[in-house]
C-alpha cells in the first residue's frame, strides 16, 4: 500500500495511524486451506 500512496494511486483521508492500527488487528491465514474435508 505504501507504494500506491507514494505514487498517488491511493490516498488516506484522516489519520493514517488508525489504518495501520486496524490492519495490524487482522489475522493472516494460509492461502491454501481445506474448505471441505472428507
C-alpha distance matrix in Angstrom:
0.0 3.8 5.4 5.1 6.3 8.6 10.1 10.6 9.4 7.9 9.6 10.6 14.3 15.8 15.2 11.6 13.5 14.4 11.0 10.6 14.2 13.9 11.2 13.6 16.4 15.3 17.4 16.6 19.1 20.5 19.6 23.3 25.4 28.8 28.8 32.6 34.9 38.6
3.8 0.0 3.8 5.4 5.1 6.1 8.7 9.9 10.1 8.9 9.8 10.8 14.5 15.8 14.7 11.0 12.8 14.7 12.0 11.0 14.8 15.4 13.1 14.8 18.1 17.6 19.8 19.0 21.8 23.2 22.6 26.3 28.4 31.9 32.2 36.0 38.1 41.8
5.4 3.8 0.0 3.8 5.4 5.0 6.2 8.5 8.5 8.9 10.9 12.9 16.6 18.5 17.9 14.4 16.5 18.3 15.4 14.7 18.5 18.8 16.3 18.1 21.3 20.5 22.3 21.0 23.4 24.3 23.2 26.7 29.3 32.7 33.1 36.8 38.9 42.5
5.1 5.4 3.8 0.0 3.8 5.4 5.3 6.1 5.0 5.3 8.0 10.7 14.3 16.7 16.9 13.7 16.5 17.7 14.5 14.8 18.5 18.2 16.0 18.6 21.3 20.2 22.4 21.4 23.7 24.8 23.4 26.9 29.3 32.5 32.5 36.2 38.6 42.2
6.3 5.1 5.4 3.8 0.0 3.8 5.5 5.1 6.1 4.9 5.7 8.1 11.5 13.7 13.8 10.9 13.9 15.5 12.9 13.3 17.0 17.2 15.6 18.1 20.9 20.5 23.1 22.6 25.3 26.8 25.8 29.5 31.6 34.8 34.7 38.5 40.9 44.6
8.6 6.1 5.0 5.4 3.8 0.0 3.8 5.6 7.7 8.1 8.9 11.3 14.5 16.5 16.3 13.4 16.1 18.2 15.9 15.8 19.6 20.2 18.5 20.5 23.6 23.3 25.7 25.0 27.6 28.8 27.8 31.4 33.8 37.2 37.3 41.1 43.3 47.0
10.1 8.7 6.2 5.3 5.5 3.8 0.0 3.8 5.6 7.7 9.6 12.9 15.9 18.5 18.9 16.2 19.2 21.0 18.4 18.7 22.4 22.6 20.7 23.1 26.0 25.3 27.5 26.5 28.8 29.8 28.3 31.7 34.3 37.5 37.6 41.3 43.7 47.2
10.6 9.9 8.5 6.1 5.1 5.6 3.8 0.0 3.8 5.4 6.7 10.3 12.9 15.9 17.0 14.8 18.2 19.6 17.1 18.1 21.7 21.6 20.2 23.0 25.6 24.9 27.5 27.0 29.4 30.6 29.2 32.6 35.0 38.0 37.7 41.4 44.0 47.6
9.4 10.1 8.5 5.0 6.1 7.7 5.6 3.8 0.0 3.8 7.0 10.6 13.5 16.7 17.9 15.6 18.9 19.7 16.7 17.9 21.4 20.7 19.1 22.1 24.4 23.3 25.6 24.9 27.0 28.2 26.4 29.7 32.1 35.0 34.5 38.2 40.9 44.4
7.9 8.9 8.9 5.3 4.9 8.1 7.7 5.4 3.8 0.0 3.8 7.0 10.1 13.2 14.4 12.2 15.6 16.0 13.1 14.7 18.0 17.2 16.0 19.1 21.3 20.4 23.1 22.9 25.2 26.8 25.4 28.9 30.9 33.8 33.2 36.9 39.6 43.2
9.6 9.8 10.9 8.0 5.7 8.9 9.6 6.7 7.0 3.8 0.0 3.8 6.6 9.7 11.2 9.5 13.2 13.7 11.5 13.5 16.6 16.1 15.6 18.7 20.8 20.5 23.6 23.9 26.6 28.6 27.5 31.2 32.9 35.8 35.0 38.8 41.5 45.2
10.6 10.8 12.9 10.7 8.1 11.3 12.9 10.3 10.6 7.0 3.8 0.0 3.8 6.2 7.6 6.4 10.2 10.3 8.5 11.0 13.7 13.3 13.6 16.5 18.4 18.6 22.0 22.9 25.8 28.2 27.5 31.3 32.6 35.5 34.6 38.3 41.0 44.7
14.3 14.5 16.6 14.3 11.5 14.5 15.9 12.9 13.5 10.1 6.6 3.8 0.0 3.8 6.9 7.8 11.2 10.7 10.1 13.1 15.0 14.6 15.8 18.6 19.9 20.5 24.1 25.4 28.4 31.1 30.4 34.1 35.2 37.9 36.8 40.4 43.2 46.9
15.8 15.8 18.5 16.7 13.7 16.5 18.5 15.9 16.7 13.2 9.7 6.2 3.8 0.0 3.8 6.3 8.9 8.3 9.0 11.9 13.1 13.3 15.1 17.4 18.6 19.9 23.6 25.3 28.5 31.4 31.3 35.0 35.8 38.5 37.5 41.1 43.7 47.4
15.2 14.7 17.9 16.9 13.8 16.3 18.9 17.0 17.9 14.4 11.2 7.6 6.9 3.8 0.0 3.8 5.4 5.6 7.2 9.3 10.3 11.4 13.3 14.9 16.4 18.2 21.8 23.6 27.1 30.0 30.3 34.0 34.7 37.6 36.9 40.5 42.9 46.7
11.6 11.0 14.4 13.7 10.9 13.4 16.2 14.8 15.6 12.2 9.5 6.4 7.8 6.3 3.8 0.0 3.8 5.4 5.2 6.5 8.7 10.0 10.8 12.5 14.7 16.1 19.6 20.9 24.4 27.1 27.3 31.1 32.1 35.2 34.7 38.4 40.7 44.5
13.5 12.8 16.5 16.5 13.9 16.1 19.2 18.2 18.9 15.6 13.2 10.2 11.2 8.9 5.4 3.8 0.0 3.8 5.4 5.0 6.1 8.6 9.9 10.5 12.7 14.9 18.2 19.9 23.5 26.4 27.1 30.9 31.6 34.7 34.4 38.0 40.1 43.9
14.4 14.7 18.3 17.7 15.5 18.2 21.0 19.6 19.7 16.0 13.7 10.3 10.7 8.3 5.6 5.4 3.8 0.0 3.8 5.4 4.9 6.1 8.6 9.8 10.9 13.1 16.7 18.8 22.4 25.5 26.2 29.8 30.2 33.1 32.4 36.0 38.2 42.0
11.0 12.0 15.4 14.5 12.9 15.9 18.4 17.1 16.7 13.1 11.5 8.5 10.1 9.0 7.2 5.2 5.4 3.8 0.0 3.8 5.4 5.1 6.1 8.5 10.1 11.2 14.8 16.5 19.9 22.8 23.1 26.8 27.5 30.4 29.8 33.5 35.8 39.6
10.6 11.0 14.7 14.8 13.3 15.8 18.7 18.1 17.9 14.7 13.5 11.0 13.1 11.9 9.3 6.5 5.0 5.4 3.8 0.0 3.8 5.4 5.2 6.1 8.9 10.4 13.6 14.9 18.6 21.4 22.1 25.8 26.6 29.8 29.6 33.3 35.3 39.1
14.2 14.8 18.5 18.5 17.0 19.6 22.4 21.7 21.4 18.0 16.6 13.7 15.0 13.1 10.3 8.7 6.1 4.9 5.4 3.8 0.0 3.8 5.6 5.2 6.7 9.4 12.6 14.9 18.5 21.7 22.9 26.4 26.7 29.6 29.4 32.9 34.8 38.5
13.9 15.4 18.8 18.2 17.2 20.2 22.6 21.6 20.7 17.2 16.1 13.3 14.6 13.3 11.4 10.0 8.6 6.1 5.1 5.4 3.8 0.0 3.8 5.4 5.4 7.0 10.7 13.2 16.6 20.0 20.8 24.3 24.4 27.1 26.5 30.0 32.2 35.9
11.2 13.1 16.3 16.0 15.6 18.5 20.7 20.2 19.1 16.0 15.6 13.6 15.8 15.1 13.3 10.8 9.9 8.6 6.1 5.2 5.6 3.8 0.0 3.8 5.4 5.5 8.8 10.4 13.9 17.0 17.7 21.3 21.8 24.8 24.5 28.2 30.2 34.0
13.6 14.8 18.1 18.6 18.1 20.5 23.1 23.0 22.1 19.1 18.7 16.5 18.6 17.4 14.9 12.5 10.5 9.8 8.5 6.1 5.2 5.4 3.8 0.0 3.8 5.6 8.1 9.9 13.6 16.8 18.2 21.7 22.0 25.1 25.2 28.7 30.3 34.1
16.4 18.1 21.3 21.3 20.9 23.6 26.0 25.6 24.4 21.3 20.8 18.4 19.9 18.6 16.4 14.7 12.7 10.9 10.1 8.9 6.7 5.4 5.4 3.8 0.0 3.8 6.5 9.6 12.9 16.5 18.1 21.3 21.0 23.7 23.5 26.8 28.5 32.2
15.3 17.6 20.5 20.2 20.5 23.3 25.3 24.9 23.3 20.4 20.5 18.6 20.5 19.9 18.2 16.1 14.9 13.1 11.2 10.4 9.4 7.0 5.5 5.6 3.8 0.0 3.8 6.6 9.8 13.4 14.6 17.9 17.6 20.4 20.1 23.5 25.4 29.2
17.4 19.8 22.3 22.4 23.1 25.7 27.5 27.5 25.6 23.1 23.6 22.0 24.1 23.6 21.8 19.6 18.2 16.7 14.8 13.6 12.6 10.7 8.8 8.1 6.5 3.8 0.0 3.8 6.6 10.2 12.2 15.1 14.5 17.3 17.4 20.8 22.3 26.1
16.6 19.0 21.0 21.4 22.6 25.0 26.5 27.0 24.9 22.9 23.9 22.9 25.4 25.3 23.6 20.9 19.9 18.8 16.5 14.9 14.9 13.2 10.4 9.9 9.6 6.6 3.8 0.0 3.8 7.0 8.9 12.0 12.1 15.4 16.1 19.6 21.0 24.7
19.1 21.8 23.4 23.7 25.3 27.6 28.8 29.4 27.0 25.2 26.6 25.8 28.4 28.5 27.1 24.4 23.5 22.4 19.9 18.6 18.5 16.6 13.9 13.6 12.9 9.8 6.6 3.8 0.0 3.8 6.1 8.6 8.4 11.7 12.6 16.1 17.3 21.1
20.5 23.2 24.3 24.8 26.8 28.8 29.8 30.6 28.2 26.8 28.6 28.2 31.1 31.4 30.0 27.1 26.4 25.5 22.8 21.4 21.7 20.0 17.0 16.8 16.5 13.4 10.2 7.0 3.8 0.0 3.8 5.5 6.2 9.9 11.8 15.1 15.9 19.5
19.6 22.6 23.2 23.4 25.8 27.8 28.3 29.2 26.4 25.4 27.5 27.5 30.4 31.3 30.3 27.3 27.1 26.2 23.1 22.1 22.9 20.8 17.7 18.2 18.1 14.6 12.2 8.9 6.1 3.8 0.0 3.8 6.1 9.7 11.1 14.5 16.0 19.5
23.3 26.3 26.7 26.9 29.5 31.4 31.7 32.6 29.7 28.9 31.2 31.3 34.1 35.0 34.0 31.1 30.9 29.8 26.8 25.8 26.4 24.3 21.3 21.7 21.3 17.9 15.1 12.0 8.6 5.5 3.8 0.0 3.8 6.9 9.1 12.0 13.0 16.3
25.4 28.4 29.3 29.3 31.6 33.8 34.3 35.0 32.1 30.9 32.9 32.6 35.2 35.8 34.7 32.1 31.6 30.2 27.5 26.6 26.7 24.4 21.8 22.0 21.0 17.6 14.5 12.1 8.4 6.2 6.1 3.8 0.0 3.8 6.3 9.1 10.0 13.5
28.8 31.9 32.7 32.5 34.8 37.2 37.5 38.0 35.0 33.8 35.8 35.5 37.9 38.5 37.6 35.2 34.7 33.1 30.4 29.8 29.6 27.1 24.8 25.1 23.7 20.4 17.3 15.4 11.7 9.9 9.7 6.9 3.8 0.0 3.8 5.5 6.3 9.9
28.8 32.2 33.1 32.5 34.7 37.3 37.6 37.7 34.5 33.2 35.0 34.6 36.8 37.5 36.9 34.7 34.4 32.4 29.8 29.6 29.4 26.5 24.5 25.2 23.5 20.1 17.4 16.1 12.6 11.8 11.1 9.1 6.3 3.8 0.0 3.8 6.7 10.2
32.6 36.0 36.8 36.2 38.5 41.1 41.3 41.4 38.2 36.9 38.8 38.3 40.4 41.1 40.5 38.4 38.0 36.0 33.5 33.3 32.9 30.0 28.2 28.7 26.8 23.5 20.8 19.6 16.1 15.1 14.5 12.0 9.1 5.5 3.8 0.0 3.8 6.7
34.9 38.1 38.9 38.6 40.9 43.3 43.7 44.0 40.9 39.6 41.5 41.0 43.2 43.7 42.9 40.7 40.1 38.2 35.8 35.3 34.8 32.2 30.2 30.3 28.5 25.4 22.3 21.0 17.3 15.9 16.0 13.0 10.0 6.3 6.7 3.8 0.0 3.8
38.6 41.8 42.5 42.2 44.6 47.0 47.2 47.6 44.4 43.2 45.2 44.7 46.9 47.4 46.7 44.5 43.9 42.0 39.6 39.1 38.5 35.9 34.0 34.1 32.2 29.2 26.1 24.7 21.1 19.5 19.5 16.3 13.5 9.9 10.2 6.7 3.8 0.0
